[in-house]
Amino acid sequence: MHIPNAEVLADSNRSGVQRGGGCSTSAWQALRLLGVAVLAPLLACLSMVPFRDSFANTSAALVLVLVVVAVATAGDRLAGVLAACSAGLWFDFFLTQPYQRFAVTSGADVQTLLLLLTVGVAVTEITHWGRRQHARATQRAGYLEGIEQIAAASAAGTSSPSTLIDTVCEQMAAVLGLTRCRFDYGTGLDYPRLETDGRLRRGCQEGDGETTGLPTDVDTELIVESGGRFMGRFLLTAGPDTHPARLERLVAIALAAQVGAALRAYDARRLK
């Protein structure tokens, strides 16, 4: 799993305005999808106008549902909802009597129009939910792959502790959305602490770090231990947008545990 380090992430954020080409390309693609969302149902309705007297409006509605599904699959939620609204609008204008007027006089056509809108929006939401679940599954797989790589390097003992720590710092910065991550072999007082269960403790107060975010006025420490022995700590520098979910916090804790095991193994080898 390739994860950019904290400095690279910070540089990318600072140069986001300068690298406007990527943003403008993304915006152009989004606008193009919105245009397709509006025009695709229109073109579908126009193609059915010559045959509107030879088949039921319910059949035309099913064709438009397919168009909405195609747009929702290729685009995002907004494009899908826009396609559903466009389909309902042009269905009313071209395929229901009186034609070429935004009016529906038949009760059956009203039901068909409402069903078209409902099904279109529902399909869009289902597609959006499926895409989100797929993204989360891919994200979890990436996290597990990163932990496995660190565990393998720790078990093999082929990497020096400093190299392993640098690699883990890079991954923590990416996973948690940090502006900086560093390792400290010493101890300090009054630092907010990320506990081993994922809770954030600051003095007598506890939180989850997702709702309020990690503190930005001071670093958050993540203690590294192995066999009950203190090995050091990671100091996490958060930005205003650092709101890691529980899964992301647990991934960081697992990475820190691997560092603890590696440091303990390194000390054992050194003392032999």
Sine and cosine of phi, psi and omega as CSV:
sin_phi,cos_phi,sin_psi,cos_psi,sin_omega,cos_omega
0.00,0.00,0.88,-0.47,0.00,-1.00
-1.00,0.00,0.87,-0.50,0.00,-1.00
-0.79,-0.61,0.81,-0.58,-0.01,-1.00
-0.93,0.38,0.50,-0.86,-0.02,-1.00
-0.98,0.19,0.08,-1.00,-0.11,-0.99
-0.89,0.45,-0.62,0.79,-0.01,-1.00
-0.91,0.42,-0.63,0.78,0.03,-1.00
-0.90,0.44,-0.66,0.76,0.01,-1.00
-0.89,0.45,-0.68,0.73,0.00,-1.00
-0.90,0.43,-0.66,0.75,0.03,-1.00
-0.89,0.46,-0.62,0.78,0.00,-1.00
-0.90,0.43,-0.64,0.77,0.01,-1.00
-0.92,0.40,-0.63,0.78,-0.03,-1.00
-0.94,0.34,-0.52,0.85,-0.08,-1.00
-0.99,-0.16,0.27,0.96,-0.03,-1.00
-0.88,0.47,-0.57,0.82,-0.01,-1.00
-0.96,0.29,-0.61,0.79,-0.05,-1.00
-0.93,0.37,-0.58,0.81,0.00,-1.00
-1.00,0.02,0.85,0.52,-0.10,-1.00
-0.95,0.32,-0.29,0.96,-0.05,-1.00
-0.87,0.50,-0.70,0.72,-0.02,-1.00
-0.90,0.43,-0.68,0.74,-0.01,-1.00
-0.91,0.42,-0.68,0.73,-0.03,-1.00
-0.92,0.40,-0.59,0.81,0.05,-1.00
-0.90,0.44,-0.69,0.73,0.03,-1.00
-0.89,0.45,-0.67,0.74,0.02,-1.00
-0.90,0.43,-0.63,0.78,0.03,-1.00
-0.90,0.44,-0.65,0.76,0.03,-1.00
-0.90,0.43,-0.64,0.77,0.03,-1.00
-0.90,0.43,-0.69,0.73,0.03,-1.00
-0.90,0.43,-0.60,0.80,0.02,-1.00
-0.91,0.41,-0.64,0.77,0.05,-1.00
-0.91,0.42,-0.63,0.78,0.04,-1.00
-0.91,0.41,-0.62,0.79,0.07,-1.00
-0.89,0.45,-0.66,0.75,0.05,-1.00
-0.90,0.44,-0.61,0.79,0.00,-1.00
-0.88,0.48,-0.56,0.83,0.01,-1.00
-0.99,0.14,-0.67,0.74,-0.15,-0.99
-0.99,0.12,-0.53,0.85,-0.06,-1.00
-0.87,0.49,-0.74,0.67,0.07,-1.00
-0.89,0.46,-0.59,0.81,0.03,-1.00
-0.88,0.48,-0.73,0.68,-0.01,-1.00
-0.91,0.41,-0.60,0.80,0.04,-1.00
-0.90,0.44,-0.68,0.74,0.02,-1.00
-0.91,0.41,-0.67,0.74,0.03,-1.00
-0.88,0.48,-0.60,0.80,0.00,-1.00
-0.93,0.36,-0.37,0.93,-0.02,-1.00
-1.00,-0.09,-0.15,0.99,-0.03,-1.00
-0.84,0.54,-0.71,0.71,-0.02,-1.00
-0.89,0.45,-0.32,0.95,-0.08,-1.00
-0.92,-0.40,0.20,0.98,-0.13,-0.99
-0.92,0.39,-0.35,0.94,0.02,-1.00
-1.00,0.02,-0.10,1.00,-0.08,-1.00
-0.96,-0.29,-0.06,1.00,0.07,-1.00
-0.58,-0.81,0.34,-0.94,-0.06,-1.00
-0.95,0.30,0.46,-0.89,0.02,-1.00
-0.90,0.43,-0.44,0.90,0.04,-1.00
-0.89,0.45,-0.57,0.82,0.05,-1.00
-0.92,0.39,-0.66,0.75,0.05,-1.00
-0.90,0.44,-0.61,0.79,0.02,-1.00
-0.90,0.44,-0.62,0.79,0.03,-1.00
-0.90,0.43,-0.62,0.78,0.06,-1.00
-0.88,0.47,-0.68,0.74,0.01,-1.00
-0.92,0.39,-0.55,0.84,0.08,-1.00
-0.88,0.48,-0.66,0.75,0.05,-1.00
-0.88,0.48,-0.63,0.78,0.03,-1.00
-0.90,0.44,-0.69,0.73,0.01,-1.00
-0.89,0.46,-0.67,0.74,0.03,-1.00
-0.87,0.49,-0.68,0.73,-0.01,-1.00
-0.89,0.46,-0.69,0.72,-0.01,-1.00
-0.92,0.39,-0.69,0.72,-0.02,-1.00
-0.90,0.45,-0.58,0.82,0.00,-1.00
-0.94,0.34,-0.62,0.79,-0.04,-1.00
-0.99,0.13,-0.45,0.89,-0.08,-1.00
-0.93,-0.37,-0.51,-0.86,-0.01,-1.00
-0.92,-0.40,-0.19,-0.98,-0.06,-1.00
-0.89,0.46,-0.70,0.71,-0.03,-1.00
-0.87,0.50,-0.69,0.73,0.01,-1.00
-0.89,0.45,-0.66,0.75,0.01,-1.00
-0.90,0.43,-0.71,0.70,0.02,-1.00
-0.90,0.43,-0.65,0.76,0.02,-1.00
-0.90,0.44,-0.63,0.77,0.04,-1.00
-0.90,0.43,-0.64,0.77,0.03,-1.00
-0.90,0.44,-0.69,0.72,0.03,-1.00
-0.91,0.41,-0.66,0.76,0.03,-1.00
-0.89,0.45,-0.66,0.76,0.02,-1.00
-0.88,0.47,-0.69,0.72,0.03,-1.00
-0.90,0.44,-0.64,0.77,-0.02,-1.00
-0.90,0.43,-0.77,0.63,-0.06,-1.00
-0.97,0.25,-0.44,0.90,0.13,-0.99
-0.88,0.48,-0.70,0.72,0.03,-1.00
-0.90,0.43,-0.67,0.74,-0.12,-0.99
-0.96,0.29,-0.65,0.76,-0.13,-0.99
-0.98,-0.21,-0.45,0.89,-0.22,-0.98
-0.89,-0.45,0.00,1.00,0.07,-1.00
-0.85,-0.52,0.55,-0.84,0.01,-1.00
-0.99,0.13,0.60,-0.80,-0.09,1.00
-0.95,0.31,0.69,-0.73,-0.06,-1.00
-0.94,0.34,0.41,-0.91,-0.01,-1.00
0.83,0.55,0.52,0.86,0.09,-1.00
-0.62,-0.79,0.61,-0.80,0.04,-1.00
-1.00,0.09,0.95,0.30,0.00,-1.00
-0.45,-0.90,0.60,-0.80,0.03,-1.00
-0.81,-0.59,0.84,-0.54,-0.04,-1.00
-0.97,-0.24,-0.35,0.94,-0.03,-1.00
-1.00,-0.03,0.71,-0.70,0.04,-1.00
-0.89,0.45,-0.60,0.80,0.02,-1.00
-0.90,0.43,-0.63,0.78,0.02,-1.00
-0.93,0.37,-0.57,0.82,0.06,-1.00
-0.89,0.46,-0.70,0.71,0.03,-1.00
-0.89,0.46,-0.68,0.74,0.01,-1.00
-0.89,0.45,-0.67,0.75,0.01,-1.00
-0.89,0.46,-0.71,0.70,0.01,-1.00
-0.90,0.43,-0.64,0.77,0.04,-1.00
-0.91,0.42,-0.63,0.78,0.03,-1.00
-0.87,0.49,-0.73,0.69,0.01,-1.00
-0.90,0.43,-0.69,0.72,-0.03,-1.00
-0.90,0.43,-0.74,0.67,-0.01,-1.00
-0.90,0.43,-0.65,0.76,0.01,-1.00
-0.87,0.49,-0.73,0.68,0.02,-1.00
-0.92,0.40,-0.65,0.76,0.00,-1.00
-0.89,0.46,-0.69,0.72,0.02,-1.00
-0.89,0.45,-0.63,0.78,0.03,-1.00
-0.88,0.47,-0.70,0.72,0.00,-1.00
-0.91,0.42,-0.65,0.76,0.02,-1.00
-0.90,0.43,-0.67,0.74,0.03,-1.00
-0.89,0.45,-0.68,0.73,0.02,-1.00
-0.89,0.45,-0.66,0.75,0.02,-1.00
-0.89,0.45,-0.69,0.72,0.02,-1.00
-0.89,0.46,-0.66,0.75,0.01,-1.00
-0.91,0.42,-0.64,0.77,0.01,-1.00
-0.92,0.40,-0.65,0.76,0.04,-1.00
-0.90,0.43,-0.63,0.78,0.03,-1.00
-0.90,0.44,-0.66,0.75,0.01,-1.00
-0.90,0.44,-0.65,0.76,0.01,-1.00
-0.92,0.40,-0.66,0.75,0.02,-1.00
-0.89,0.45,-0.65,0.76,0.04,-1.00
-0.91,0.42,-0.63,0.78,0.02,-1.00
-0.90,0.44,-0.71,0.71,0.02,-1.00
-0.88,0.48,-0.66,0.75,0.02,-1.00
-0.88,0.47,-0.64,0.77,0.04,-1.00
-0.90,0.43,-0.66,0.75,0.05,-1.00
-0.87,0.49,-0.73,0.68,-0.01,-1.00
-0.89,0.46,-0.63,0.78,0.02,-1.00
-0.89,0.46,-0.66,0.75,0.02,-1.00
-0.90,0.44,-0.67,0.74,0.02,-1.00
-0.90,0.43,-0.65,0.76,0.02,-1.00
-0.89,0.46,-0.63,0.77,0.01,-1.00
-0.91,0.42,-0.67,0.74,0.03,-1.00
-0.92,0.40,-0.67,0.75,0.01,-1.00
-0.89,0.45,-0.65,0.76,0.00,-1.00
-0.91,0.41,-0.68,0.73,0.02,-1.00
-0.91,0.42,-0.61,0.79,0.02,-1.00
-0.92,0.40,-0.68,0.73,-0.02,-1.00
-0.93,0.36,-0.59,0.80,-0.02,-1.00
-0.95,0.30,-0.48,0.88,-0.01,-1.00
0.93,0.36,0.37,0.93,-0.03,-1.00
-1.00,0.09,-0.30,0.95,-0.01,-1.00
-0.97,-0.25,0.59,-0.80,0.08,-1.00
-0.94,0.33,0.42,-0.91,0.02,-1.00
-0.82,0.57,-0.63,0.77,-0.02,-1.00
-0.91,0.42,-0.64,0.77,0.04,-1.00
-0.91,0.42,-0.69,0.73,0.01,-1.00
-0.90,0.45,-0.67,0.74,0.01,-1.00
-0.90,0.44,-0.68,0.73,0.03,-1.00
-0.88,0.48,-0.66,0.75,0.01,-1.00
-0.90,0.44,-0.68,0.73,0.01,-1.00
-0.92,0.40,-0.62,0.78,0.05,-1.00
-0.87,0.49,-0.66,0.75,0.03,-1.00
-0.88,0.48,-0.70,0.71,-0.03,-1.00
-0.93,0.37,-0.64,0.77,0.03,-1.00
-0.89,0.45,-0.67,0.75,0.01,-1.00
-0.87,0.50,-0.63,0.77,-0.01,-1.00
-0.97,0.26,-0.68,0.73,-0.06,-1.00
-0.93,0.38,-0.69,0.72,-0.07,-1.00
-1.00,0.01,-0.22,0.98,-0.05,-1.00
0.97,0.26,0.66,0.75,-0.05,-1.00
-1.00,0.08,0.37,-0.93,0.16,-0.99
-1.00,0.00,-0.34,0.94,0.02,-1.00
-0.32,-0.95,0.53,-0.85,0.09,-1.00
-0.60,-0.80,0.75,-0.66,0.03,-1.00
-0.61,-0.80,0.33,-0.94,-0.02,-1.00
-0.94,-0.34,0.66,-0.75,-0.02,-1.00
-0.76,-0.65,0.78,-0.62,0.01,-1.00
-0.99,0.15,-0.19,0.98,-0.03,-1.00
-1.00,-0.06,-0.08,-1.00,0.01,-1.00
-0.87,-0.49,0.34,-0.94,0.03,-1.00
-0.51,-0.86,0.27,-0.96,-0.04,-1.00
-0.94,-0.34,0.42,-0.91,0.14,-0.99
0.90,0.44,0.42,0.91,0.12,-0.99
-1.00,0.00,0.68,-0.74,0.21,-0.98
-0.85,0.53,0.58,-0.81,-0.09,-1.00
-0.80,-0.60,0.69,-0.72,0.13,-0.99
-1.00,-0.02,0.93,-0.36,-0.08,-1.00
-0.98,0.22,0.21,-0.98,-0.07,-1.00
-0.93,0.36,-0.28,0.96,0.05,-1.00
-1.00,-0.09,0.09,1.00,0.04,-1.00
1.00,-0.09,-0.11,0.99,0.02,-1.00
-0.98,0.21,0.47,-0.88,0.05,-1.00
-0.96,-0.27,0.86,-0.51,-0.01,-1.00
-0.91,-0.42,0.78,-0.63,0.06,-1.00
-0.73,-0.69,0.98,-0.22,-0.11,-0.99
0.92,0.40,-0.82,-0.57,0.02,-1.00
-1.00,-0.05,-0.02,1.00,-0.05,-1.00
-0.99,-0.15,0.57,-0.82,0.04,-1.00
-0.79,-0.61,0.56,-0.83,0.05,-1.00
-0.51,-0.86,-0.05,-1.00,-0.01,-1.00
-0.97,-0.24,-0.15,0.99,0.01,-1.00
0.97,0.23,-0.21,0.98,-0.01,-1.00
-1.00,-0.03,-0.65,0.76,-0.04,-1.00
-0.96,0.28,-0.78,0.62,-0.05,-1.00
-1.00,-0.07,-0.28,0.96,-0.05,-1.00
1.00,0.10,0.26,-0.96,0.07,-1.00
-0.95,0.31,0.51,-0.86,0.00,-1.00
-0.85,0.53,0.64,-0.77,0.02,-1.00
-0.97,-0.26,-0.24,0.97,-0.02,-1.00
-1.00,0.08,-0.23,0.97,-0.01,-1.00
-0.44,-0.90,0.44,-0.90,0.02,-1.00
-0.93,0.37,0.46,-0.89,0.11,-0.99
-0.97,-0.24,0.74,-0.67,-0.03,-1.00
-0.99,-0.11,0.59,-0.81,0.11,-0.99
-0.83,-0.56,0.96,-0.29,-0.10,-0.99
-0.93,0.36,0.66,-0.75,0.05,-1.00
-0.93,-0.37,0.88,-0.47,-0.01,-1.00
-0.76,-0.65,0.34,-0.94,0.10,-1.00
-0.45,-0.89,0.86,-0.51,-0.04,-1.00
0.88,0.47,0.53,0.85,-0.02,-1.00
0.98,0.18,0.08,1.00,-0.04,-1.00
-0.97,-0.25,0.73,-0.68,0.01,-1.00
-0.96,0.29,0.80,-0.60,-0.03,-1.00
-0.93,-0.37,-0.28,0.96,-0.04,-1.00
0.54,-0.84,-0.28,-0.96,-0.01,-1.00
-0.39,-0.92,0.50,-0.86,0.16,-0.99
-1.00,-0.07,0.70,-0.71,0.08,-1.00
-0.96,-0.29,0.88,-0.48,-0.14,-0.99
-0.97,-0.26,0.89,-0.47,0.04,-1.00
-0.99,-0.12,0.90,-0.43,-0.09,-1.00
-0.99,-0.15,0.47,-0.88,0.12,-0.99
-0.98,-0.21,0.03,-1.00,-0.03,-1.00
-0.90,0.44,-0.36,0.93,-0.02,-1.00
-0.97,-0.23,0.27,0.96,-0.02,-1.00
-1.00,0.08,1.00,-0.07,0.03,-1.00
-0.79,-0.62,0.95,0.32,-0.09,-1.00
-0.94,0.35,0.66,-0.75,0.08,-1.00
-0.95,0.30,0.20,-0.98,-0.05,-1.00
-0.87,0.49,-0.66,0.75,0.02,-1.00
-0.86,0.52,-0.67,0.74,-0.01,-1.00
-0.92,0.39,-0.62,0.79,0.04,-1.00
-0.92,0.40,-0.63,0.78,0.02,-1.00
-0.93,0.38,-0.55,0.84,0.07,-1.00
-0.90,0.45,-0.70,0.71,0.03,-1.00
-0.88,0.48,-0.64,0.76,0.02,-1.00
-0.91,0.42,-0.65,0.76,0.04,-1.00
-0.90,0.43,-0.64,0.77,0.05,-1.00
-0.90,0.44,-0.65,0.76,0.03,-1.00
-0.90,0.44,-0.59,0.80,0.03,-1.00
-0.90,0.44,-0.61,0.80,0.04,-1.00
-0.91,0.42,-0.61,0.79,0.06,-1.00
-0.90,0.43,-0.66,0.75,0.03,-1.00
-0.86,0.50,-0.69,0.72,0.02,-1.00
-0.90,0.43,-0.64,0.77,-0.01,-1.00
-0.92,0.39,-0.66,0.75,0.02,-1.00
-0.91,0.41,-0.62,0.78,0.02,-1.00
-0.92,0.40,-0.68,0.74,0.03,-1.00
-0.90,0.44,-0.61,0.79,0.01,-1.00
-0.91,0.42,-0.67,0.74,0.03,-1.00
-0.90,0.44,-0.63,0.77,0.01,-1.00
-0.90,0.43,-0.65,0.76,0.01,-1.00
-0.93,0.38,-0.58,0.82,-0.03,-1.00
-0.94,0.34,-0.52,0.86,-0.04,-1.00
-0.99,0.13,-0.18,0.98,-0.01,-1.00
-0.96,0.30,0.00,0.00,0.00,0.00
